[in-house]
Amino acid sequence: MRILLLTQFYPPIVGGEERHVRNLGAELARRGHAVTVATLWYPGAVEDERDGAVRVLRLRGTLQRAAGLFSESERRHAPPFPDPELVAKLAGVARAFRPDIVHAHNWMVHAWLPLKPFFRAPLVQTLHDYSLVCAKKNLMTPEGPCAGPSLGRCLSCASDHYGRAVGVTTALANRVSSKVARGLVDRYLAVSRAVAEANGLCDAAEVVPNFIPDDIGAPAPSSAARDLLPDGPYLLFVGDLNRQKGVPVLLDAYRRLRGAPPLVLIGRPFPEVAAPLPDGVLAFHRWPHADVLAAWRGCLFGLAPSVWPEPCATVVMEGLAHGKPMVVTATGGMPDMVQDGENGLLVPPNDPAALAAAMGRLIDAPALGARLSAGALARIPAFRAARVIDRIEAVYAGLLGGAAAAASNAFAAPRATAASETRA
């Protein structure tokens, strides 16, 4: 199959979603598929390159040229509506590549929707967040979890987040575009039950989680990482160092412990988590993934105290894959991965006392940690690439079918005619 992956960001821009798309493309290519990734350009980026067997094309849209709209130069987000320049460039990519399947991630899907009637390639979209119903994608308001989407509430919340002009435009555009998408997307995949339900899809989406590579423990760490990590046991958090990920709650919980091992934080810095940090806390920023994996191998247990409904945190899978018990909040997709008392501990979100108590239990009870570690290793096969990508390939095959596969990609000219013209 020829598979076109659409994603707004791609490594070297790194996050859980970006790593997921990269790993998906690499594994599909390893299985013999031709894979092209279409993603957004950013200043200094190579516009056409190979990432192993995967071709990566970085496209400039009209909004990507307006640097002032974005807080980070590298992260110039796709809008929740078709960007005309991006649509035109994506049409050129599709004419040349002629995909059998288009698999979109995030709001890049809107650049494809105007093209869908002209291509016979089925459209799959993986929902990594709550973007079908939330202009901010996270179902969070400044006061806490959203009570549920409504026009008035969404306009106010988006305006607070993006500014009035951009917020109102984003909320209204997302509301309209999401209705269009529901009619054009052939199959939705949701990374957790929480994502399917909150986006209003319920049984209309197949729950297919994120995944980790089968050989996740293989990369060797740098000597710098080995030198910076504590020599003895330590606790580990990996992710953005911000309020949404629950880092202020985690620091509050850590202050309540006495004689606890060091706490290591690895992730992008944010203003809400600033120095000075509590005694015993070490913070590292923008580490290579191999060094992050080395940190997992050496820790006592992992922490994911998100206060938002985290859809499907890949870092939790990484911790489980290394046999580490995980202390996580019972929100979003976390309960899909961590079962309380079996491979980790669940705590309420935004509750430092409960988080401190769970951390203390694991620190003080090595036997409990050993039992949860065994449970972590037993749970992780469900999240390895071999099993998850089998399911994704089955979705592709089911959408194509024999007749659809033979007739796919009749855009502008049949393949035989195009081939004849090439020979002529």
Steps between C-alpha positions, in 0.01 A plus 500: 500500500596863451421678825494877544531612863388854584627664817556860600832429671769237448846442656730674571197669660445243773196407704294188556289553188799581281686192619188291437476612136870444442491151650183418303658606172822312569320178593264519201800550272677205663197289415538585131264797458602821322460780755507876453446748783359845423560742785538873560808699416679711760799735467820313425323172422596281204200495269558156343707233673516131585455371852622147445258344250240775553483813285424816698357806322467827692237727349451874545146622550384860498462509879847349551641815340337715771755444775328746732203268542707238681677504834771255384674538164533124446142418600288683243179308548259386230172694513159335548402589143650449151800727440480565121876495442541185705212331315660582163839364602347188650313443173835502319640247747199273449515519119864394505472234772144379429435350846288195563431620857514846656550486876464838670599609848367819662375804306710419191190305398331828400754557222394168348122527531454722188709248302320188615232501227773496234694207640365154571742435784308427822563751777593382849545742788659420832367719779778566752298762688156662523529721192165400350319680782759732658680790331779464757501120451529429874152547651645729765394846608704739719292376794550129430338220296237615249137430589433418134519684169244768418523793261504771766739315728737413211510855365585640843761235579671520159509880524669480840758259361577639151380861529158616388548520120694176460297321767159575351623409150655176624195391700251574222719347229556186703129465567417513127802304375444219749151444361644482148772261615253262661338458160822450305728299729455132414628365833585665827756344731507627858804447720284424805141444605498844659593665170229311308231585754593866552512564124145367474597194297441221753460184287569689175876500569729202546724534804859443386755625754834662442786253498868463576763332280561133563869573574441803721780415742770480236643858460817579693500815714758775472773526758360839602168343601675230703703766681199722580262235632519411871712200594233346723122453469295794376145583395432606141265733315527540120294760311440872465580674827171682527175525692302282258737210562458548875859597576409765763282236671790254484741749659248570776465125562878451504542773764271297728733197497783450744824331399374424150737411214578780253231600253617535138297713257572477125310718253445836333512788750196721563470820708269339757777263610791730575796503735556464783387138506459306827808333643555163338341595165710495183363644173642428153372642173486372141685174550544262205255210515779247563594692815136507613482122460817468705331701773207256496734206543651646816197637685306350790158583354341749259250782549233646270285729719318680215214725604346496150337186351823369346389305189769228478837591647781320318735573790282277720549217251874562502508471877296178496724357227797543731316318779439815702184543710318817395323744731247680281180698530170320438399721210477481119665193353718424805272221631529327160871450574535488878285279719510598866691247708599291196766697311485833680294729719217735399444827686247783455620790285614820668532333842856539638417319826375189317798513264745528789333205676530281188864597451571424867339155470732402215809647665434319829381164362755333265282188482210705363732657245625158389145369455392806302816476289408146398151623416647779286698255289197275461283790378733655245465252204161657422680829424790374291527589132459143374151469647373857450617539139343165412171663600570816297588294191175308545310832497673599175428166337138504612446845347667415173362155428590330175296715262581827674872425498494433126308818423669739744670827405328582171577872513535697179628202296505120537832348602539314171467826305744677731749215457458512120562873500815444706629244251416727208 
